[in-house]
């Protein structure tokens, strides 16, 4: 069960493995957990909904490109800084000396263009043109990689993955992939799997080494330990809290699903570290955080068997591997 903790540790350290599929940002993950334990402000609700919508779109695209044997290598959720400016790339395809950036949008409904401006079809309200941000990121990526890879070809496309999205009055040759074109796009990247070239791997290594991990502009929800509801949440898809069921199982009174104690403790520790990185993992702290759902003896035994023990006189605390 403790394998989840090793995966979490890799994510914290920014290992290349996290770029093989979309990842929720730390702010997104914290918002999801805090939302289960207290009421969010209106701004925080909007932030969470936007993050969830964007992540669903990225997962759709990830599924699309991993369903087939594709050329080159795809990376996801890269964040860079160059010339004092941060920029993010949803997905990046590397094939020999060509990089193709994909800005993934999960828009739904009808939109139209008038010259370089975008509007909602329903009320003609102008919205931000997503191509402007993409072109900015394309320029910054070239500048970032120029010292080590001066001869790279960089391309960039918007990708609209929601089946109900429609954009009218689109100029011919617009750098976008629309829902009706996704199947053809998938076929265009499909080949019999070949060994990834050394050049592709070198570029991928450069990119992951330049990834900065977290934006300095990230917005986090405000919360304190005391104001958050204690207990073990069932899941991020259920608002219930687990209750004692049998010696080895906990049960959610809302969805009636069960979870074994080691899994529940593993998830509880991950959440505790995420929300309170400054607090030490101790038997007492976890027992209070779970609201006595799991006994102190069970928590102590689990910590001794799965985490690294640190003793400071009579005081004992633990760290994840």
C-alpha positions as CSV (number, residue, x, y, z in Angstrom):
1,X,0.0,0.0,0.0
2,X,2.9,2.3,0.8
3,X,3.8,2.4,-2.9
4,X,1.5,5.5,-3.3
5,X,3.9,7.4,-1.0
6,X,6.8,6.6,-3.2
7,X,4.9,8.0,-6.2
8,X,4.1,11.1,-4.3
9,X,7.7,11.5,-3.3
10,X,8.7,11.3,-6.9
11,X,6.2,14.1,-7.7
12,X,7.6,16.3,-5.0
13,X,11.1,16.0,-6.3
14,X,10.1,16.9,-9.9
15,X,11.3,13.6,-11.4
16,X,11.0,13.2,-15.1
17,X,8.4,10.5,-14.5
18,X,5.8,13.1,-13.7
19,X,5.9,14.6,-17.2
20,X,4.8,11.3,-18.9
21,X,1.1,12.2,-18.1
22,X,-0.8,15.3,-17.0
23,X,-0.4,16.2,-13.3
24,X,-2.5,18.4,-11.1
25,X,-0.5,21.4,-9.8
26,X,0.1,21.6,-6.0
27,X,-2.5,24.5,-5.8
28,X,-5.1,22.3,-7.6
29,X,-4.5,19.4,-5.3
30,X,-4.7,21.5,-2.2
31,X,-7.9,23.2,-3.3
32,X,-9.5,19.8,-3.9
33,X,-8.6,18.6,-0.4
34,X,-9.5,21.8,1.4
35,X,-12.9,21.9,-0.5
36,X,-13.7,18.5,1.2
37,X,-13.1,20.0,4.7
38,X,-14.4,23.6,4.6
39,X,-16.3,26.0,2.4
40,X,-14.3,27.7,-0.3
41,X,-14.6,31.4,-1.1
42,X,-16.3,32.3,-4.5
43,X,-12.9,33.0,-6.0
44,X,-11.5,29.7,-4.8
45,X,-14.5,27.9,-6.2
46,X,-13.9,29.5,-9.6
47,X,-10.2,28.6,-9.4
48,X,-10.9,25.0,-8.6
49,X,-13.5,24.6,-11.3
50,X,-11.1,26.1,-13.9
51,X,-8.3,23.8,-12.8
52,X,-10.6,20.7,-12.9
53,X,-11.9,21.6,-16.3
54,X,-8.4,22.1,-17.7
55,X,-7.2,18.8,-16.2
56,X,-10.1,16.9,-17.8
57,X,-9.1,18.4,-21.1
58,X,-5.4,17.4,-20.7
59,X,-6.4,13.8,-19.7
60,X,-8.6,13.5,-22.8
61,X,-5.6,14.6,-24.9
62,X,-3.3,12.2,-23.1
63,X,-5.6,9.3,-23.7
64,X,-5.8,10.3,-27.4
65,X,-2.0,10.2,-27.9
66,X,-1.4,7.1,-25.8
67,X,-4.0,5.0,-27.4
68,X,-1.7,4.6,-30.4
69,X,1.9,3.8,-31.0
70,X,3.3,7.3,-31.8
71,X,6.4,8.8,-33.1
72,X,8.8,10.5,-30.8
73,X,8.0,11.4,-27.2
74,X,5.2,13.3,-25.5
75,X,5.8,15.3,-22.3
76,X,3.1,17.0,-20.2
77,X,2.7,20.0,-17.9
78,X,6.1,21.7,-18.3
79,X,6.7,25.1,-16.6
80,X,9.7,27.2,-17.6
81,X,11.1,30.6,-16.8
82,X,13.2,32.6,-19.3
83,X,14.0,36.3,-19.5
84,X,12.2,36.8,-16.2
85,X,9.0,35.4,-17.7
86,X,7.2,32.2,-16.8
87,X,5.3,30.1,-19.4
88,X,3.6,26.8,-19.3
89,X,3.2,24.1,-21.9
90,X,0.3,21.6,-21.6
91,X,1.9,19.0,-23.9
92,X,5.0,18.9,-26.0
93,X,5.8,16.3,-28.7
94,X,9.5,15.7,-29.5
95,X,10.5,14.0,-32.7
96,X,14.1,14.3,-33.8
97,X,14.8,18.1,-34.1
98,X,11.1,19.1,-34.2
99,X,9.1,20.2,-31.1
100,X,5.4,20.6,-31.4
101,X,3.6,22.4,-28.6
102,X,-0.1,21.7,-27.8
103,X,-2.2,24.2,-25.9
104,X,-5.2,22.1,-24.8
105,X,-8.6,23.7,-24.4
106,X,-11.7,22.2,-23.0
107,X,-14.1,24.9,-24.3
108,X,-17.7,23.9,-25.0
109,X,-20.3,25.8,-26.9
110,X,-20.2,28.1,-29.9
111,X,-17.7,30.8,-30.6
112,X,-16.7,33.0,-33.6
113,X,-13.8,35.0,-34.8
114,X,-13.6,38.4,-36.2
115,X,-10.1,39.2,-37.4
116,X,-7.9,38.3,-34.4
117,X,-10.7,38.6,-31.8
118,X,-12.7,35.8,-30.2
119,X,-16.4,36.1,-29.1
120,X,-19.0,34.0,-27.5
121,X,-21.7,33.3,-30.1
122,X,-24.5,33.5,-27.5
123,X,-24.0,37.1,-26.4
124,X,-21.2,38.4,-28.6
125,X,-19.0,38.9,-25.5
126,X,-15.3,39.2,-26.4
127,X,-13.0,36.6,-24.7
128,X,-9.2,36.3,-24.6
129,X,-7.7,35.0,-27.8
130,X,-5.9,31.7,-26.8
131,X,-3.6,31.9,-29.8
132,X,-1.9,35.0,-28.4
133,X,-0.7,33.1,-25.3
134,X,0.4,30.1,-27.4
135,X,2.5,32.3,-29.8
136,X,4.1,33.9,-26.8
137,X,5.0,30.5,-25.3
138,X,6.3,29.4,-28.7
139,X,8.7,32.4,-28.9
140,X,9.9,31.9,-25.3
141,X,10.5,28.2,-25.8
142,X,12.8,28.9,-28.8
143,X,14.7,31.5,-26.7
144,X,15.0,29.1,-23.8
145,X,16.4,26.2,-25.9
146,X,18.6,28.3,-28.2
147,X,21.9,28.0,-26.2
148,X,21.8,24.1,-26.2
149,X,19.6,23.3,-29.2
150,X,19.9,26.3,-31.7
151,X,18.6,24.4,-34.7
152,X,15.3,23.1,-33.4
153,X,12.1,23.6,-35.3
154,X,9.3,24.7,-33.0
155,X,5.6,24.4,-34.0
156,X,2.5,25.2,-31.9
157,X,-1.2,24.3,-32.1
158,X,-4.3,24.9,-30.1
159,X,-6.2,21.6,-29.4
160,X,-10.0,21.7,-28.7
161,X,-11.0,18.4,-27.1
162,X,-14.6,19.0,-26.1
163,X,-17.0,17.4,-28.6
164,X,-19.5,20.3,-28.3
165,X,-17.0,23.0,-29.2
166,X,-17.5,25.0,-32.4
167,X,-15.6,28.0,-33.7
168,X,-17.0,29.9,-36.7
169,X,-15.2,32.1,-39.3
170,X,-11.9,30.4,-38.8
171,X,-9.2,31.5,-41.3
172,X,-7.7,28.9,-43.6
173,X,-4.5,27.4,-42.1
174,X,-5.4,28.5,-38.5
175,X,-3.0,26.6,-36.1
176,X,-5.6,24.6,-34.3
177,X,-7.0,21.0,-34.1
178,X,-10.7,20.9,-33.7
179,X,-12.9,18.1,-32.3
180,X,-13.8,16.7,-35.7
181,X,-10.1,16.5,-36.6
182,X,-8.9,14.6,-33.5
183,X,-9.2,11.2,-35.1
184,X,-7.1,12.3,-38.1
185,X,-4.6,13.9,-35.7
186,X,-4.4,10.6,-33.9
187,X,-3.7,8.7,-37.1
188,X,-1.1,11.3,-38.2
189,X,1.1,10.5,-35.2
190,X,0.6,6.8,-35.4
191,X,3.5,4.5,-36.6
192,X,4.9,1.2,-35.7
193,X,6.8,1.9,-32.5
194,X,10.4,2.6,-33.1
195,X,13.3,3.2,-30.7
196,X,13.3,6.8,-29.6
197,X,16.3,8.5,-31.0
198,X,19.2,9.7,-28.8
199,X,18.5,13.3,-30.0
200,X,14.9,13.1,-28.9
201,X,16.0,11.8,-25.5
202,X,18.6,14.6,-25.1
203,X,16.0,17.2,-25.8
204,X,13.6,15.6,-23.4
205,X,16.3,15.6,-20.7
206,X,17.1,19.2,-21.3
207,X,13.4,20.2,-21.0
208,X,12.8,18.2,-17.8
209,X,15.9,19.7,-16.3
210,X,14.7,23.2,-17.0
211,X,11.2,22.6,-15.6
212,X,10.9,24.9,-12.5
213,X,8.3,22.8,-10.6
214,X,6.0,25.5,-9.3
215,X,4.9,29.0,-10.4
216,X,5.7,31.9,-8.2
217,X,2.3,33.2,-9.1
218,X,0.4,30.1,-7.8
219,X,-2.6,31.0,-5.7
220,X,-3.4,28.8,-2.7
221,X,-6.6,28.7,-0.6
222,X,-6.4,30.2,2.9
223,X,-7.0,27.7,5.7
224,X,-5.9,26.8,9.2
225,X,-5.6,23.4,10.8
226,X,-8.3,24.2,13.3
227,X,-11.0,25.3,10.8
228,X,-10.7,22.1,8.6
229,X,-13.1,19.3,9.4
230,X,-11.2,16.3,10.9
231,X,-11.6,12.7,9.7
232,X,-10.7,10.6,6.7
233,X,-12.3,11.7,3.4
234,X,-13.8,8.9,1.3
235,X,-12.4,10.2,-2.0
236,X,-12.2,13.4,-4.0
237,X,-15.4,12.3,-5.8
238,X,-17.4,11.8,-2.6
239,X,-18.2,14.2,0.2
240,X,-18.4,11.5,2.8
241,X,-16.0,10.7,5.6
242,X,-15.0,7.1,6.4
243,X,-16.3,5.4,9.5
244,X,-15.2,2.3,11.4
245,X,-16.7,-0.8,9.9
246,X,-14.6,-3.8,10.8
247,X,-11.2,-4.3,12.2
248,X,-9.6,-4.1,8.8
249,X,-12.1,-2.0,6.9
250,X,-13.6,1.5,6.9
251,X,-16.9,2.4,5.2
252,X,-18.4,5.5,3.7
253,X,-22.0,6.2,4.9
254,X,-22.8,8.1,1.7
255,X,-21.6,5.9,-1.1
256,X,-21.2,2.8,1.0
257,X,-17.8,1.9,-0.4
258,X,-15.3,0.4,1.8
259,X,-11.5,1.0,2.1
260,X,-8.9,-1.1,4.0
261,X,-7.1,0.6,6.8
262,X,-3.5,0.6,5.3
263,X,-4.8,2.3,2.1
264,X,-6.8,4.9,4.2
265,X,-3.7,5.6,6.3
266,X,-1.5,6.0,3.2
267,X,-3.9,8.5,1.7
268,X,-4.3,10.3,5.0
269,X,-0.5,10.8,5.3
270,X,-0.2,12.1,1.7
271,X,-3.0,14.6,2.4
272,X,-1.5,15.6,5.8
273,X,1.9,16.3,4.2
274,X,0.3,18.2,1.3
275,X,-1.8,20.5,3.5
276,X,0.6,20.9,6.4
277,X,4.2,20.4,5.2
278,X,5.5,22.3,8.3
279,X,3.9,19.8,10.7
280,X,5.7,16.6,11.7
281,X,4.1,13.2,11.1
282,X,3.5,11.7,14.5
283,X,1.0,9.2,15.9
284,X,-0.7,11.9,17.9
285,X,-1.0,14.3,14.9
286,X,-2.5,11.6,12.6
287,X,-4.8,10.4,15.3
288,X,-6.2,13.9,15.7
289,X,-6.4,14.5,12.0
290,X,-8.4,11.3,11.4
291,X,-10.7,12.2,14.3
292,X,-10.1,8.8,16.1
293,X,-11.3,6.9,13.1
294,X,-8.2,4.7,13.4
295,X,-6.7,3.8,16.8
296,X,-3.4,5.1,18.0
297,X,-2.0,1.6,18.2
298,X,-2.9,0.9,14.5
299,X,-1.4,4.2,13.4
300,X,1.8,3.6,15.4
301,X,2.3,0.1,14.0
302,X,1.7,1.4,10.4
303,X,4.2,4.2,10.8
304,X,6.9,2.0,12.3
305,X,6.5,-0.5,9.4
306,X,6.3,1.9,6.5
307,X,7.9,5.2,7.3
308,X,11.4,6.3,8.4
309,X,11.6,6.8,12.1
310,X,13.3,9.7,13.8
311,X,13.8,9.9,17.5
312,X,14.6,13.1,19.5
313,X,14.8,12.0,23.1
314,X,11.3,10.8,24.0
315,X,9.8,12.5,21.0
316,X,9.3,10.3,17.9
317,X,8.3,11.5,14.4
318,X,8.3,10.0,10.9
319,X,9.1,10.9,7.3
320,X,8.0,9.3,4.1
321,X,10.6,7.3,2.2
